[in-house]
Amino acid sequence: MKVAIIAGTRPEVIKLAPVQAALKSHKRFQPIWISTEQQGELNRQALADLGVMPDVRLAPPSPDRSVGGRFAQIMDRLDEAFARIEPDMVLVQGDTSSTGAGAMAAFGRRIPVGHVEAGLRTFDLDRPFPEEAWRCVVGQLATVHFAPTLAAADNLRRAGVASDRIHVTGNTGIDTVRLIGDRVAPEPLTNGLRRILVTLHRRENWESGLEDVLRALLDLRDRLADIEIVFVAHANPMLRERVFTYLGDQPRVRIIGPLDYPAFIAQLRSASLVLSDSGGVQEEAPVFGAPVLVLRESTERMEAVEAGVARLVGVDPQAIVSETVRLMTDETQRMEMVRAVSPFGDGQASGRIAHILETVLIPARDDRQIQAAV
């Protein structure tokens, strides 16, 4: 059974690499990794970090095109790849343009689609944009949905997805986090200072939100004498320039990155607190006992908030400063978040996905082939 695995961004590589490994361990699967090159260098870096060699590399989408234009390019190139490869199933992950384009190209050729990390929703098409829309589209097109949590499965049922198409597996990203975490030591602290780790890259924060967060970080540096702020800068040149302009050469503030994945995990393991708008970080940080303040107004990972490992603060400087100071000056409250249990899985999600494909989909395909022959 040929299974085309579609990935083009670092998060997709991180979350699909263990799925590829699990499929390779089953004799009846032939996983074929198709790299859309959506994220360029970050994608290639993650592939190298996790030892994944793509079977097919597509031409990257043009950075000069609009969101819709890049989506169209990816879908067209995937359609051509599917025509050559003739996969029995296409696996997509999460909520990127590669995810949506992969599902639509497969649907157009009547190839079954499996959605890894299915069912996440904010129920607001503007937050995050365009990811929420891609999730909804794939939710309508997928044949089988691998939901990371019970809440994600419930979202799919409310959207009309039949229960027998939904399988709760845990999040495959936790499989990779635990694997890498076992191999990587925490990054040493600087002069004994407690570390606040910051990432910020969501499109909705590119305008005023970025300056609000940067202003809050300098206020925190001034209020808390025993902290170091480590800002992991995104690869986007516009964002990097704004971050360096605001925070460059500031005492007890370091701008690093983009980091390879093991180096980022090393930073997470040493952080006392994380401020981030990243969905993946909301999953990763709790594995290492790092509380997360989410720099967004809403999140598709409310399980983290409900479990007590994350809190929504948005990008209002006053809210960021107030909540951060409270946690960094009251160790009892911070430790309540450290001790909370991550709700996103036990590190065995990829094996479950391979087992489901083997026990549910392969027999169904074989039955169809027998009926066609008769």
N, C-alpha and C positions, 0 to 999 in steps of 0.2 A: 504494500500500500504506500503510494507516494504521498508524503505530507509536505506541502510547501509552507515554510515558515517565513513570514514577512516581517522584516525589521529594518529600520533606517535611522533610529535615534538611540542614544545611550540607554534610556530607560527600557526600551524594547529589547535591546541586547541583554541587559542585566536580567530581565524577567523571562526571556525565552531561551537563553543559553542552557539553563537546567532542564527545560522541556526537551530541547534537542538531545541532550545527553540521555534523558530517560527514554526517548523514542529509539535511540541507537541501541539501547540495551534489549530491545524487543526485536526478534528476528523478522517479523512480518512488516516492519516499518522501514521505509526509506525516506528519512527526513532530508529535505532539500532547502537550504538556507538561501533566501533571496534578499539581498541587501538593496534597499531603495536609495541609500546614500543621502537620505533626507537631511541628516544633521552633520554631514561632512566629517571633520576631524574628530569630533566627540564620538561619533559612531565608530570610526576606525579605531580610536583609542580603546573603546570598550570591547570591541572584537578582539584586539590584541590582549587586553587584560584577562579575558575569559577564555582565550584559546580557541575562538570560533573562526573557522575559515569559510567564508561564504562560497556557496556553489555557483551563485549567479550574482554579479554586481551590475546594477542598472546605472545608466547615466544619471547624475544627480539633478534634481529639479533646479531651475534657474532662480538664483536669489533675487533677481530683478522682477520676477512675476509676483502677482498678488497671491493671497492665500488660496483663492479659487484656482488661479492659474497653475500654481505648484501642485495642487491636488489633481488637476486634470492631467498634468504631465506624468505624475506618479501612476495614476490609474491607467493611462494609455500604455506605459511601459510594462506595467504588470500584466495587462491584458495580452500583450505580445509574448511575454514570458510564459504565461499559462498556456498559450496556444502551442508553444514549443514543448513544454515539459509535460503537459497533460496530467496534472496532479489529481489524486483521488480526493484530497481534502486540502483546504487552505487554513492555516492557523494565523490569526492576527492577535495583537495584544493591546489592551489599553485604549488610547483615545487620540492617537496622532493622525496626521494626514495619511501616513502610510497605512494605518489601521483602517480608516474609512475607505481609502482608495482600494486597498486589498480586498475588503469585503465586497465592494461594489463590482470590481472587476471579476471576482470569482462568481458572484451571483449572476452576472451577465452571461457567464459561460456555464451556468448551472452546476458549479462545483460547490459541494458542501463547505460551509464556513464554521470553524470553531473559534470562539472568542475567549481568549484568556484574559482574566481580570474583568469579567462581565458584570454589569449591573450597577456600577458606580454612577451616582447621580447627584447633582446639586439642585436640579429642577429649575435652573436659570440658564437659558441659552447664552447669556452674555458673560457668565462667570462659571468656569473659564471659557473664553472664546478662542478658537472654535471647538475646543475639545468636547464640551458637553454635547454639541450637535453630532459629532462623529460617534460618540457613545450611543446616542439615541438611534442613529442610522444603523449601526452594526447590530444593535439590539433587535431591530426588525428583520435583519437579513440572515443572522446566524442560524445554523442548524443546531448547534450545541453550544451551551453557555457554561463556562467554567467560572462560577462566582467565587470570589475570595472569602466571603462571609455570608452569614444568614441574612443580614440586612440587605446585602446586594442581591441575593436571591429573591427576597421579598419585593424589591424594586422591579425586578423583571416580571414577576407574577402580576404585579399591579399594572404593568404595561401590556399584559395579555399574553406573555410567553408561557407556553404549556409547561407544567411542572416536570414532565418526563424529559424535557430538553435542558433542564437546569441541574448542574452538579456543583455542590459546595466543596471546594478543594483546598481552601487556604490560598494565600498569595505566593506565587512563584518567586517574587522578589525576596521573600524571607529565606527561601532555599539558598539563594546566592549570598545574601547577607551573612547567614550563619556559616557558610563555607568559607567566605573571604575573612570573616571576623575571627575564625579559628586560626588563620594564618598570619594575621596582621596585629602587631603590637600597637597600643595607643601612642599617638604622637606626644613626645615629651612636652611638658608645660614650659612656658617662657618665664624664667625667674620666679617660679612658684605661683604665678598669677592664675586665677581661675579663668577658664576659657568660655567665652560666649561665641558660638559658631553661627554665622549668618549666611544664608543664601537667598537670592531674590532674582527671579527671572520671568514670572508670569506676565503675559502681555497686558493684562488689566492694570499692572503696576508700573508700566513703562513711563507713564506721564507723571502726574503729581505724586503718586504713591511712592516712587523711588526717592524723591527728595525728602518726603515726610519721614521715611524710614532712616535715611542717612542722617537727618537732623536729630532723630531720636537716639541714634547710636552715639553721636558726640555728646549728647546730654548724659547718656548712661556712663560713658567713659569718665565724665567729670564728677558724677555722683558716686561712683563705685571705684574706690582707689585700688582694689585688689583684683581687678579684672583686666583681661586682654580680649579685645574684640578681633576675631578672625573672620574676614569677609571673603567668601569664596566667589570670585568674580566670574560671571558668565562669559562665554566666548563671544557673544554679540559685541562688535566693536563700539557701537553707540552706547550700550549700557556700560561697558568697561570704562570708556572715556569719562562718563558722568560720575562713576564711582571713584575713579582716581582723582578727578578734579575736586571732589568733596572731601575724600578721606585720605588722599595721598599725603605722606609725611606727617601724619598725626601721631602723637605719642600713644602707645598702648593700643594702636590699631594696625593690623596687618592685612594687606590685600594679597590674596594668593589665588592660584588657579588660572584656567580650569585645571582640575586635578584628575589624574587617573583614578579609577574606582578604588583600588586598595589604599591609595593615599587619602581619599576622602573618608573611607571607613576608619582609618587611623585617627583622623581629626574627630570624627563622631565619637570614637571611643574615649577621647580625652576631654570632651565637652561637658561642662556643668549645666549648660542650657543651650538650646538651639532656637534661633529665630529664622523662620523660613516660610516661603509661599509654595514650596514644592510638595506635591502629593507623595512622591517617593520617599522624601525625608520623613514625612509623617509616619511612614511604615518602618523605615530603617532605624531611626534614632531610638525608639523604645526598646529595640532588641538589646541595646547597650546601656539602657537606663538613663538616656538623655531626654529630659522633658522638652517638649516642643511648644513654642508660642507661634501660632499659625498667622502669618501676615496676610490674611484674606478675610473677606466678610462672610464667606461660606466655604464649606469643604464637602467634597464627595466622600470623604473618609470620616464621617461622624463617629464611627466606631472608636476612633482614637480619642475623641473628645469624651465620649460616653464612658470609656474605660479609665479616663483620668490621666492618660499619658500625654495629652495635648490640650491646648486651650486656644480658642479663636480670639484674636485681639485686633485684627484688621491692620490698617496702616496709619491710624491716628497716632501722632507722636506721643500725646499724653497717655493714651492707653498702653502703648508699648512700654514707655518708661515706667509707668505705675506698676504694671504687672511684672516686669523684669526686676525692678528694685524689690518688690515684695518677695519674689521667689529667691533672689540672691541674698537677701538679708534675713530670711526666715527659713532656716535649714529644715525645720520640721515640715513646712509646707512643700518645699522642694522635694524632700525625700518621699512624700506621699505620692508624687508623680513618678519618682524613680522606681518605687516599689510596685507600681501598678503593672498589671500583666498586659502585654501587647496582644491585641485581638486579631492579628492578621495571619496567624498560622504557626505551624510547628516545624517548618522546613521540609515537609514531605509532599508539597502540593504537586510538583512535577511528576512524581511517581504515580500519584493518583490520576493525573490527566492521562498519562500513557496507559494506565490500567483501564480507564473508562473507554478510551478509544479502542483498545484491544477487545474488551468484553461486550461493548455496545455497538460500536460502529462497524468494526470488521465483520461480525456476523450478519449485520443488516445488509452490508454491501454484497457479501457472498450470496445471501438469499436472493437479492435482486439479480445477480448474475445468473443464478440457476434458473430463475423464472424467465429471464430473457432467453436463455438457451432453449428452454422448453417451448 
